[in-house]
Structures are given as structure tokens and as C-alpha cells.
Amino acid sequence: MYRTIFHEDWWLDTVSEGHWGEAAAEKGGHIFGRLPFGTFREQGMTACGTPPLTRVLYPVLSVDGKKSESLNRKSLSILSEIIEQLPSAHYTHFVLGPSCPDALAWQMHGFRTRILHTFIIDTRRPQCDPWRDMRDKTRNLIRRAQERLTVAPLSAAAFRAFYAANLEGASYFDLDLIESVHRAVESRDQGRILAAFDEQGTPHAAVFFIWDQNDCYYFLSTRNRDSAELGAVSLLVWHGIQEAQARGLRFDFDGVTSPQRLQFMLGFGGNIARRTIVEKGSLLFDARRHLGSFKHRVIEGQRKRLARVR
């Protein structure tokens, strides 16, 4: 297993404002496993796990052995030691990346598991040709967008304003983090923001890419839903894939979250990869979450009934 950009101290400092710690398995002065975690408090409840904007966060182990039996036993023992060190909280939540071992140790400690899929284009493969591997329709969209739009860097402040203007509701994270994260990654040459502009200099879409020593992430994306050129986002993603290939990295589409997003990703080729979510809540937290889900279903049902009446 390897450390991602999300495991770095500077990343955790940036997105959690210093509210993070680390569980470690150590013996004889040697550390066999580490897991950083964020700590939060909201509405009187405590949480531990993956901080805001942190896509994956999992234990990084150092295990030696030739036999599967020995490797499995050592890994489970180290993971158990790490999990048992996590602070008590109403809710604990981590996202294990594609390179992380399975969630067996977490399940043995009472954690529930869910699967989040993503697509990864491994540009490091011999004779990899991302353009050839695309769907014809996706290539045509990119060609047409190239004729009408110009791709250029965008400042973090402008990206934040554009992102906020295109929101269709509340943001799932504090928008102040955009500029903080950009400063941190730009100073380390680990990210940049690109936008697609028309001839009048109006942005149609913008994407924030970040990367580490293995992966380039399709991190944040936004577009003007009313007037964006068809293919503007695809054009920017193509630039991101080219960036990944030039740096010898994989390109991670960062999660399938809707049927529309799935269809978009399918057009670029790549392989399906899995992120495993492990989570555990107290009785109070689970009761509140289920009550909130029930209220949402009731309100949504009422809204649909009123729509039919009208």
C-alpha cells in the first residue's frame, strides 16, 4: 500500500484545520501501520474519520512474509490494533482506496461496509492510448469543444466564485477550502485549475485536478448549466488525462455518484475500481440518521403527491 496525497500532514492540516490525529501499530521501535484521522463535532455529536474533501483515507501497512497465512494474520493483527486506537465517537467513517486491503478487520470490529465505484485510466500501461480507447461520441464532443473553447488556468478565487454561482443548493463542504487547498497543492506542484473559455472570455466549465506520486484525481468540477458548451467538461477532463499521462500517473475519475456521471465516465474508457466505505455509528447517531431519512422520504412523498394533484 502507498500513501496518497490525502495521507500527507500538510493536506490534513489544510482540510481539518489541525483537528486530526494518527493511530499507529508499533513494536520494538518499528511502525508497522499508520492511519491518520480527522475529528469533528456537529450538532452536539462527535465524528472521527475522513476529513472534508479527502477522497480516501486508509491504514498504510508495512508487512513482510512469504506465506498468505502469515501475511493475512499479521495484516489483520496490525489493522485491529490500529482500529482499536481510534477515539470514541458517535460516528466513525473511512473510505478505503482501491489499493487498500479488504474491510474484513473493520467488519470484525462492528463496522458496516458500502461500496463506491470509480473509473481509473492507467496511463502507465504499455502502449496505453487514452484517445483511442474513448467512445467515438466522446471524441467528437471534445473535437467540437476544441473548435469553440480555449483551455487556460483559472485562479482559485475565480473558481470558487464560479463554483458557488453554479451550485443548485448548499455545498457539501466549506467553500473557503478551495483557496486553502489550491495554495497547498500549487506550492508543491500537485494540482491546478483549468477552465474552458469562449471568445468573450466567459468560462463555460472549470475543473480542479490534484495529484500525488500515483494518481491524478478529477477532484472538483463545475459548469454553467444554462449556457455551457456541450463537451466543455469532457475537453477539460481530456486535458487532465493528458496531464496524468505526461506525469506517468493513473487518472482517477473520483467516484460514480449518479447514473449521469456513470454514462459520462463510460465514454472515456478506463477500468472500474472500488472504494470501500467503512462506518460505525452509536445508537444515538443511527437513530438520528434513520429519523432524518424517514423525514426526507415523507417530505419527498408529499412533494410528489402535490405535483400529481397540480
N, C-alpha and C positions, 0 to 999 in steps of 0.2 A: 504494500500500500504506500501511497505517496501523499505528502502534504499538498493541499490545494491553496490557492490564494486566500480562501476563506479560513484557513488554519493559521495564517500569519498574525503575529501580535499586532502589527500596525493596522490590519484590517479590523480585527476585533475591537481595538481601541476606537477606531473611527465609527463603526456602526453601533457599538454598545456604550459609547461614552465612558469606557473604562469599567463598565459593570460586567466583568467576566472573570472566570477563574479557570482552573485546569485540574482534572483528575489524572493521576499517573500511577502506573504499576511499576514499582521499583524493588530491586533486590540486589544487595551487595554493591550498591553504588551505581548499578546499571539500570537504566529506564527501558522497560520492555513495551510500554504502551502509554500514549497520551491522548486525552480528549479535552479540548477547550469547551467551555460552555458559557452562554450568556445568562444573566439573571435579571428578572424583570418583576415589576409589581403593577397591577392594573385592577381597578375597581375592588381593592381590598384583597386580591388574590395574587399569589406568587407563581412565577413560572421559571423554568430552567431549560436551557437548550439552545436551539439555533437562533441567533440574533437576527434583527431585521436585515433584509437584502442579502442574507447569507444563504446561498443556494444548497450547499451540502456541508455537513459537519459530522465527522465520524472519528472513531478511535484510529490512530495510526500506530500499528504494532511492529515490533521487531522480533520475529520468531524464527528460530533455527530448528531444523530437524529433517530427517530423510524419510521417515515413515508417516503416512497420513494419520495414523492413530496418534502418534506423538505430536504432530503439528496441531491436530484438532484439539487434543487435550490441553496443550499449552495455550492455544488461542482462546479457548473457552475460559480457562482459568484467569488469563490476563484480562479479558473483557469483563468477566464477573467482578474482578477486583476493581476495575475502573467504574463500572455501573454502581457498585455499592458505595463508592466515594461521592457520588453526585449528591448535591444538597437536597434536603427535603423541600418539596414544592407542591402546590396544588396541581400543577400541570408540568410535565416533562416531555419534551418533543425534540427529536433529532431527525435529520434527513441523511441517510447513508447513501453515498455515491455509488456509481456503477463498479468502481474498483474495490469497494468495501466488502468484507465477508458477509455472509448472510446474517439474519437477525435472530438466530437461534438463542444466543446468550441473552438477548433482550427479552425474548419470549419467556425464557426460563425465569426471568425476574418480573414477570407480570405485565410486560408491555404488549400493547396491541400493535399490529403492523398493517400498513397500507402501501400500495404500490403507485408510484408516479412514473410515467414513461417519458422518455425524451428520445431525440434522434441525434446521432453522432456521425459526422463525416470524418473518417480517419484519413487525413491528407498525407499521413506518413506511409501509407501502403505503397508498395512498389507499383509504378505505373498508374497511380491514382489520377483520375481526370474528372474533377467535380462538374465541369461544364458538360462533358459528355454524359455523365450519369444523371443529369437533370431530366425532368419531363419536358417534352417539346414545348408545351404551353408555358411553362415557367421560363424557358429560354426566350421565347417570343415576348413575354411580358417585360423581361429585362432589356431586350433589344429596343423595344418601343420606348421604355422609360429613359434609356440612354440617349435617345434622339431628342427628348424634350426636357430632360433634367440634368443638372450638374451636381456631382457629389463633392462636398467640401467639409472641412471640420466646422464644428459648431461649439461655441463656448458653453460651459456648464450652466451659467446663468440663463442664457438663451434657451438651452434645452429644458431647464426647469420651467421656465415661463411657457414654452410650447407644450410641454407635458401637462402642466396644470390646465392650460386652455382646452386641451383635448379630452380631459377626464369626463367620464359620464357618471359621476358620483364621487364619493370620498376616496382618497388614495389609501392603499393598504400599507403605506409607510410614510414617514415624515419626509416631506419633500426637501427639507433642509439637508438631508443626507446626500442628495445628488451632488451638490457642490463639494461637500466634505469628501465623499468617495472619489470624485474626479480629481481633486487636488492630490489625494493619496496615491492613486494609480498613475496619474500623469507624471508625478515626480519620480516614479520608479519605472517608467516606460512599460506599464502594464494595463493600459487602457486608453481609449479615445472615443470621442463622439463624432459621428458623421451625420450629415443631413443632405437631403436631396432638394435642390433649389430650382425654381423655374427661372425664366429670363428676367423676370422682375425682381429676383432675389427673395421671393417668398418661399419659405420652407414647406414642403409637402409632407415629409416624413423625416424622422430622426431616430438613430439607434446608438445606444451606448454599448460598446464592446469592452470586455475586460479579459485578461488572460494571465495564465501562470506558466510554469515550465512544461505543462502537458496539454492544456486545453484553452481554447478561446471561446468565451461564453457570449451568446446573444442575450445580453444582460437586461437592458431596458429598451423599450421601443414605443414610439408614439407616432400618430399621423393625424392629419386633418381629415376627419371622416366625411366632411361635406365636399371638399374640393381636391383631395389628394389624387394625383395622377395614378391610374391603375398600374401597379408594378413598382411604385416608388419604394415600398418596403423591400420587395424582392431584390431590387437593384442594390439597396444598402446591405442586405444580407449577403449578396454575391461579393461585395467588397470585403465583408467580414470573412467570408470563406477564403478569399484570396489572401487576406492578411494572415489567416491561420496557416495556409499552405506555405507562404513565404517564411514564416517563423518555424515551420516544422511542427505544427500543433494540430490536434484534433479540433473540430468545430462542434460545439455542443449547443443545440437549439434551446436548451434550458427548460424543457418540460412541456408536455402536451396537456393543456388545461381546458380545451374545448374542441368540439368537432371541427369548427372552422380553423383553429390553429393546427389541428392534425392534418387537414387537407392541404394547408399551406406548406407544412413541413414535408409532406409526402412528395411534393413536387421537386424537392431538392435532392432526393435520393437519401443516402445515408443508411445507417442501421439503427434499429430500435435498441435502446438501452434502458435499464431500470434503475430508478432510485427507490429505496425502501424507507418509508416513514415509520419511525417507532415512537410511540406515545403512551403515556400513562397519566391518568387523572385521578384526583381524590374523589371520594363520593360526593363532596360538595361541588367540585368543579364539574363532574359528569352530570349531576342533577341540573346545574345551571345551564350547561350546554344543551342538554336534551330539552329543557324548558324553552330555551331560545329557539331551537329548531322547530319545536311544536308551534310556538307563536308565529314563526315565519311561514309555516305551512298553512296555518289558519288564515293569516292575512292574505297570503297569495291565493288561497282558495276563494276568499271573499272577493278579491280583486277580479278574478276570472269570472265569478258568477255575475258581478255587476257589469262586467264587459259584455256578457251574453245578453243581459237584460236590455242594455242600451242598444 
